[in-house]
């Protein structure tokens, strides 16, 4: 029997998608890092095992006071690097000597959790840091006493997602890795097992991976 041309075509329901595979670094954490931490620190409860809670990326853009395009470029670069739209930070008070007024845009910030956090850490440790010129590891003394680690990067160009031709200026980033570790020793061991290339004792600093003053994030 011929079909009636006025009769709407039947649309087959889309097949349900299966569960998305966890990011590679997250799989490594579950498969290798957790058992190693349990062995190293003799945890009796699985909830005691440290994990990465979140990662924040901050970029100060003081030049945005006189050049609004600098803020737009920073927002673009940080968005490309993290895969998430940044939050613009505003000045909390006026400072006359810097010609800064309360409410002016002075930087951008992104807080990563879940899959984006794991994917960013994977790219940071395995793709971006090794691209640093004369890289000899990151300093391990930038912990805050509670297992949180802060790393200063001197330019965004070490990330392969950033095109050199589209960058108006090299800008530094501050990456803070917030963990549930109770001590710096546990936090460092967690990051070591994940692949953070810490320097050995006595080695000099790499030129593009400088330590920063850690802040408390709890």
SERO-4910 file (N, C-alpha, C, O; in steps of 0.05 Angstrom, whole numbers):
BEGIN
 pado doro    nc1    nc2    nc3   cac1   cac2   cac3    cc1    cc2    cc3    oc1    oc2    oc3
  Unk    A     17    -24      0      0      0      0     18     25      0     37     27     15
  Unk    A     11     44    -17     27     69    -19     22     86      6      0     87     16
  Unk    A     44     99     14     42    117     38     29    143     30     33    154      8
  Unk    A     13    153     48      0    179     45     22    201     48     34    203     69
  Unk    A     27    218     27     47    238     30     42    258     51     61    271     61
  Unk    A     17    261     59     10    281     81     16    269    108     16    284    128
  Unk    A     20    243    109     25    231    135     53    236    145     72    230    130
  Unk    A     57    246    169     84    252    179    101    227    182     90    206    190
  Unk    A    127    230    175    145    207    178    150    200    207    151    218    224
  Unk    A    152    175    213    157    167    240    187    170    247    204    163    231
  Unk    A    192    181    270    219    186    279    227    165    299    214    162    320
  Unk    A    247    150    293    256    129    311    270    142    335    286    160    332
  Unk    A    263    132    359    276    144    383    306    138    383    315    117    375
  Unk    A    322    158    392    351    155    393    359    134    413    347    132    434
  Unk    A    379    119    406    388     98    425    401    111    449    416    130    445
  Unk    A    396    102    473    408    114    497    438    111    497    449     90    490
  Unk    A    451    133    504    481    133    505    490    117    530    478    119    551
  Unk    A    511    103    526    523     88    549    538    107    567    541    131    561
  Unk    A    546     98    590    561    115    609    587    124    597    601    109    584
  Unk    A    593    150    600    617    161    589    641    151    604    641    149    628
  Unk    A    662    145    589    687    135    601    700    157    617    701    180    609
  Unk    A    711    150    640    724    169    658    750    179    644    762    164    629
  Unk    A    758    204    650    783    214    639    806    196    647    806    183    668
  Unk    A    827    196    630    849    178    634    863    181    662    869    161    674
  Unk    A    866    206    671    879    210    696    862    201    719    872    191    740
  Unk    A    836    204    717    818    195    738    819    164    740    818    153    762
  Unk    A    820    151    717    823    122    717    849    113    731    850     94    746
  Unk    A    870    128    725    896    122    738    894    125    768    905    110    783
  Unk    A    880    146    777    877    151    805    863    127    819    872    118    839
  Unk    A    841    119    807    826     96    819    841     70    818    841     54    837
  Unk    A    855     66    795    868     40    791    895     37    806    901     17    817
  Unk    A    911     59    805    939     57    815    944     74    839    958     65    858
  Unk    A    934     98    840    941    117    861    928    110    888    942    110    908
  Unk    A    903    103    888    889     96    913    903     73    927    909     75    950
  Unk    A    907     50    913    921     28    927    949     35    937    957     26    959
  Unk    A    964     52    922    990     60    930    989     78    955   1006     74    973
  Unk    A    970     96    957    967    113    980    959     97   1005    968    102   1027
  Unk    A    941     77   1001    933     60   1023    957     45   1034    960     42   1059
  Unk    A    974     36   1017    998     21   1025   1018     39   1039   1030     32   1059
  Unk    A   1021     64   1029   1041     82   1040   1033     93   1067   1050     96   1085
  Unk    A   1007     99   1071    999    112   1095    981     95   1113    971    104   1134
  Unk    A    976     70   1105    961     51   1122    933     61   1129    925     60   1152
  Unk    A    919     72   1109    892     81   1114    874     57   1120    876     36   1106
  Unk    A    857     59   1140    839     38   1146    811     42   1134    796     23   1131
  Unk    A    805     67   1128    779     74   1116    784     85   1089    800    103   1085
  Unk    A    769     76   1068    773     86   1041    768    116   1040    779    130   1022
  Unk    A    751    127   1058    746    156   1057    770    172   1066    771    197   1062
  Unk    A    790    159   1078    814    174   1087    833    179   1064    851    196   1066
  Unk    A    830    165   1042    849    167   1019    846    195   1007    824    202    999
  Unk    A    868    210   1005    866    237    993    858    236    964    864    217    949
  Unk    A    845    257    955    838    260    927    839    290    920    840    307    937
  Unk    A    839    295    894    838    323    885    809    332    885    792    320    873
  Unk    A    804    354    900    777    364    903    770    384    880    748    383    869
  Unk    A    788    402    874    783    422    853    810    434    845    830    432    859
  Unk    A    809    448    822    833    462    812    823    490    804    804    493    790
  Unk    A    837    510    814    830    538    806    853    550    790    877    546    797
  Unk    A    846    564    769    866    578    752    860    608    754    838    617    748
  Unk    A    880    624    762    877    653    765    897    667    748    920    660    746
  Unk    A    888    689    736    906    707    721    899    735    728    877    744    725
  Unk    A    919    750    737    916    778    743    920    794    717    939    790    702
  Unk    A    902    814    713    904    830    689    902    859    697    882    873    691
  Unk    A    923    869    711    923    897    719    922    916    696    912    939    699
  Unk    A    933    908    673    933    926    650    905    931    639    901    950    623
  Unk    A    885    915    648    858    919    638    846    946    647    827    955    636
  Unk    A    859    958    667    849    985    676    851   1005    653    834   1022    650
  Unk    A    873   1003    638    877   1022    616    872   1009    588    868   1024    569
  Unk    A    871    982    587    867    969    561    847    946    565    853    925    574
  Unk    A    822    952    557    800    932    560    805    908    542    795    886    549
  Unk    A    819    910    520    824    888    502    841    867    516    840    843    508
  Unk    A    858    875    535    875    856    549    858    836    565    865    813    566
  Unk    A    836    846    576    819    828    591    805    808    572    802    785    579
  Unk    A    796    818    549    783    800    530    802    778    521    793    755    518
  Unk    A    827    785    516    847    766    507    852    745    528    856    721    523
  Unk    A    853    754    554    858    736    576    835    717    580    839    693    584
  Unk    A    810    727    578    787    710    580    787    689    558    780    666    563
  Unk    A    794    697    534    795    678    512    816    656    517    810    633    514
  Unk    A    840    664    525    862    645    529    855    625    551    859    601    548
  Unk    A    846    636    574    839    618    597    816    599    590    816    576    598
  Unk    A    797    609    575    775    592    566    784    569    548    775    547    551
  Unk    A    803    575    530    815    555    513    830    534    529    828    510    524
  Unk    A    846    544    548    863    526    564    847    507    582    853    484    584
  Unk    A    826    518    594    811    503    614    786    489    603    776    470    615
  Unk    A    776    499    580    752    488    570    727    497    584    706    485    582
  Unk    A    730    519    599    707    530    615    708    560    614    730    572    615
  Unk    A    685    573    614    684    602    612    694    614    639    684    607    660
  Unk    A    714    632    638    725    644    663    706    664    675    688    675    662
  Unk    A    710    668    701    695    688    716    713    713    718    737    711    726
  Unk    A    703    736    711    718    761    713    718    771    742    697    773    755
  Unk    A    742    776    752    745    785    780    746    816    780    759    828    764
  Unk    A    733    828    800    732    857    802    747    866    827    749    851    847
  Unk    A    757    890    827    771    901    850    751    906    873    730    916    869
  Unk    A    760    897    897    742    900    920    744    928    933    727    936    948
  Unk    A    766    942    928    769    969    939    786    986    920    801    976    904
  Unk    A    784   1012    923    799   1031    907    827   1035    918    831   1036    942
  Unk    A    846   1037    900    874   1043    907    883   1066    890    888   1062    866
  Unk    A    885   1090    901    890   1114    886    917   1113    871    919   1121    848
  Unk    A    938   1102    885    965   1103    872    967   1085    848    984   1089    831
  Unk    A    949   1066    845    948   1049    821    925   1056    802    920   1042    783
  Unk    A    913   1079    808    890   1088    793    868   1067    790    856   1064    769
  Unk    A    865   1052    812    846   1030    812    821   1038    827    822   1048    850
  Unk    A    798   1034    815    772   1040    828    758   1015    835    760    995    821
  Unk    A    743   1015    856    727    992    865    708    984    842    694   1001    831
  Unk    A    707    958    836    689    947    816    702    944    788    689    933    770
  Unk    A    726    954    785    740    951    759    749    922    755    755    909    775
  Unk    A    749    913    730    758    886    724    789    885    726    803    901    714
  Unk    A    798    865    742    827    863    747    838    835    742    862    831    746
  Unk    A    822    816    735    832    789    730    810    770    723    787    777    722
  Unk    A    818    745    718    799    724    711    805    699    728    828    695    736
  Unk    A    785    683    733    789    659    749    770    637    739    748    642    730
  Unk    A    780    612    740    764    589    733    768    568    755    790    563    764
  Unk    A    746    556    764    747    534    783    737    509    769    715    508    760
  Unk    A    755    489    768    749    464    754    743    442    773    757    438    793
  Unk    A    723    426    767    716    402    783    709    379    764    704    384    740
  Unk    A    708    355    774    698    333    758    716    327    735    741    328    736
  Unk    A    704    319    712    719    310    689    737    332    678    760    327    669
  Unk    A    728    357    677    745    379    667    770    383    684    791    389    673
  Unk    A    767    379    710    790    381    728    811    360    721    834    366    719
  Unk    A    802    335    718    820    313    712    833    317    685    857    312    682
  Unk    A    818    326    665    829    330    638    849    353    638    870    351    625
  Unk    A    844    374    653    863    396    655    889    388    668    910    394    658
  Unk    A    887    373    690    911    364    704    928    346    686    952    347    686
  Unk    A    914    328    671    928    311    652    944    327    632    967    321    627
  Unk    A    931    347    620    945    364    600    967    380    612    987    385    600
  Unk    A    962    390    637    982    406    650   1008    390    655   1030    400    649
  Unk    A   1005    366    667   1028    351    675   1042    337    652   1066    333    652
  Unk    A   1026    328    632   1038    312    610   1042    326    584   1056    316    566
  Unk    A   1031    350    581   1034    364    555   1045    392    560   1064    399    546
  Unk    A   1034    408    579   1043    435    582   1070    438    596   1088    451    585
  Unk    A   1073    426    619   1098    430    634   1123    419    619   1143    433    619
  Unk    A   1121    397    605   1145    388    590   1152    407    567   1175    405    558
  Unk    A   1134    424    559   1140    443    537   1155    468    548   1164    485    533
  Unk    A   1158    470    574   1172    492    586   1202    491    579   1214    470    580
  Unk    A   1212    513    570   1241    514    562   1259    508    586   1255    519    608
  Unk    A   1278    490    582   1297    482    603   1283    472    628   1291    477    650
  Unk    A   1262    457    623   1245    448    646   1261    427    662   1271    408    651
  Unk    A   1261    431    689   1275    412    707   1257    404    730   1267    396    751
  Unk    A   1231    406    726   1213    399    747   1201    423    761   1212    445    759
  Unk    A   1179    419    776   1166    441    790   1175    440    819   1180    419    830
  Unk    A   1176    463    832   1184    464    861   1163    451    878   1139    454    873
  Unk    A   1173    438    899   1154    423    916   1149    438    943   1135    427    960
  Unk    A   1158    462    945   1155    476    971   1131    495    972   1129    511    991
  Unk    A   1114    494    951   1092    512    950   1066    500    961   1044    505    950
  Unk    A   1068    483    981   1045    472    995   1038    491   1018   1055    505   1028
  Unk    A   1012    490   1026   1003    509   1046   1001    498   1074    990    511   1092
  Unk    A   1010    474   1079   1008    461   1105    984    443   1108    982    428   1127
  Unk    A    966    443   1088    942    427   1089    939    409   1064    918    400   1057
  Unk    A    961    406   1050    961    388   1026    952    401   1001    949    387    981
  Unk    A    949    428   1000    942    442    976    967    454    963    985    463    977
  Unk    A    968    453    937    992    460    922    986    482    902    966    481    888
  Unk    A   1003    503    902   1000    525    883   1025    528    866   1047    528    875
  Unk    A   1020    530    840   1042    531    820   1039    556    803   1017    561    792
  Unk    A   1060    571    800   1060    594    782   1072    588    755   1094    577    754
  Unk    A   1058    594    734   1068    591    707   1072    618    695   1054    635    697
  Unk    A   1094    623    682   1100    650    673   1088    657    646   1087    681    639
  Unk    A   1078    638    631   1064    645    606   1045    623    598   1049    600    604
  Unk    A   1024    631    583   1004    613    574   1012    597    550    998    579    541
  Unk    A   1034    604    538   1042    592    512   1051    563    515   1054    549    495
  Unk    A   1056    554    540   1065    526    543   1041    507    538   1046    483    535
  Unk    A   1017    517    538    994    499    532    991    496    502    990    516    488
  Unk    A    990    471    492    989    467    463    964    478    450    963    482    426
  Unk    A    943    483    466    918    494    454    921    523    446    905    532    430
  Unk    A    941    537    456    944    565    451    961    569    426    983    558    424
  Unk    A    951    584    406    965    590    382    983    615    386    973    635    395
  Unk    A   1008    612    380   1027    634    384   1019    659    369   1022    681    378
  Unk    A   1008    655    345   1001    678    328    977    694    339    973    717    331
  Unk    A    961    681    356    937    695    366    941    708    393    923    721    404
  Unk    A    965    705    405    970    716    431    981    744    429   1000    749    414
  Unk    A    968    763    443    977    790    443   1000    796    462   1016    814    458
  Unk    A   1001    779    484   1022    783    504   1024    758    521   1003    745    527
  Unk    A   1048    751    530   1051    729    548   1042    737    576   1050    758    586
  Unk    A   1025    721    588   1014    727    615   1018    703    633   1015    680    624
  Unk    A   1024    708    658   1027    686    678   1001    676    688    981    690    688
  Unk    A   1002    651    697    978    639    709    986    627    736   1008    619    741
  Unk    A    967    627    754    970    614    780    951    590    781    926    594    780
  Unk    A    961    566    784    945    542    786    946    531    814    967    525    824
  Unk    A    923    529    827    920    519    854    906    492    853    883    490    844
  Unk    A    919    472    864    908    445    865    899    439    894    916    437    911
  Unk    A    873    438    898    862    434    925    856    405    929    841    393    913
  Unk    A    867    393    950    863    365    956    850    361    983    846    380    998
  Unk    A    842    337    988    830    330   1014    851    320   1033    844    310   1055
  Unk    A    876    321   1026    898    311   1043    899    328   1069    893    352   1069
  Unk    A    907    315   1090    909    328   1116    937    341   1120    940    359   1137
  Unk    A    957    331   1107    984    340   1110    997    345   1082    987    335   1062
  Unk    A   1018    361   1082   1033    366   1057   1046    340   1047   1048    336   1023
  Unk    A   1054    323   1065   1067    298   1057   1047    281   1041   1054    269   1020
  Unk    A   1023    279   1051   1002    263   1036    995    277   1010    992    263    989
  Unk    A    993    304   1010    986    318    986   1008    315    964   1002    312    941
  Unk    A   1033    317    973   1055    314    953   1055    285    942   1059    282    918
  Unk    A   1051    265    959   1052    238    949   1029    233    929   1032    219    910
  Unk    A   1006    244    935    983    242    917    990    253    889    985    240    869
  Unk    A   1001    278    889   1008    290    863   1031    276    849   1031    274    825
  Unk    A   1050    266    865   1072    250    853   1061    226    838   1069    220    815
  Unk    A   1043    211    851   1032    187    839   1015    194    815   1013    177    796
  Unk    A   1003    217    814    987    225    791   1005    234    767    996    234    744
  Unk    A   1030    240    773   1049    247    752   1060    275    753   1072    284    734
  Unk    A   1056    290    775   1067    316    778   1098    314    778   1109    301    796
  Unk    A   1112    327    760   1141    325    758   1156    343    778   1166    364    770
  Unk    A   1156    336    803   1169    352    824   1200    351    820   1211    331    810
  Unk    A   1213    373    827   1242    374    827   1253    356    849   1240    351    869
  Unk    A   1277    347    843   1292    333    864   1305    354    882   1310    377    874
  Unk    A   1311    346    906   1323    364    925   1350    375    915   1366    360    904
  Unk    A   1353    401    917   1379    413    909   1379    423    880   1398    437    873
  Unk    A   1359    417    864   1359    426    837   1349    455    835   1333    463    852
  Unk    A   1358    470    815   1349    497    812   1322    499    799   1313    479    788
  Unk    A   1309    522    801   1282    525    791   1282    526    760   1300    536    748
  Unk    A   1260    516    749   1256    519    720   1247    548    715   1233    559    731
  Unk    A   1254    559    692   1249    587    687   1219    594    684   1212    617    690
  Unk    A   1202    575    676   1174    582    672   1156    569    692   1131    571    689
  Unk    A   1166    556    711   1150    543    732   1160    552    759   1175    537    772
  Unk    A   1152    576    767   1163    587    792   1144    583    815   1120    581    811
  Unk    A   1154    581    840   1137    577    863   1122    602    869   1131    624    864
  Unk    A   1099    599    880   1083    622    889   1076    619    918   1077    597    929
  Unk    A   1068    640    930   1060    639    958   1033    625    959   1013    635    948
  Unk    A   1032    603    974   1007    588    975    987    602    993    994    615   1012
  Unk    A    962    598    986    940    610   1002    923    588   1013    922    566   1001
  Unk    A    910    593   1035    892    573   1046    866    573   1031    854    594   1027
  Unk    A    857    550   1024    832    548   1008    810    534   1023    788    530   1012
  Unk    A    815    527   1047    794    513   1063    776    532   1076    757    524   1090
***
